[in-house]
Amino acid sequence: MDNVEIIREGKEAEDILNSDVFKKAIANLKAELLEAWEISPAKDHETREALYTAVKLLPEIEKHLRIMIEKGKINPSMINSMKGVLKK
């Protein structure tokens, strides 16, 4: 993947992470998962474990978006490599 694509994806990841719709979707999903966990039978260990895992994975989505944002920030080496492309 070239630097322009990395920068574009970083910006898009930032837009998603800052989106009110994304924040609401994550909050709603977490609430739904927790509600399902609360009403699940205590003996249903498999379902409860799956719901717990799903709740714990939600922050990973945000983490990966933040990683894409950091990778997409323009740094001096990107500028230098892009200069070569622009000169052609």
Secondary structure, 3 states (H helix, E strand, C coil): CCHHHHHHHHHHHHHHHHCHHHHHHHHHHHHHHHHHHHHCCCCCHHHHHHHHHHHHHHHHHHHHHHHHHHHHCCCHHHHHHHHHHHHC
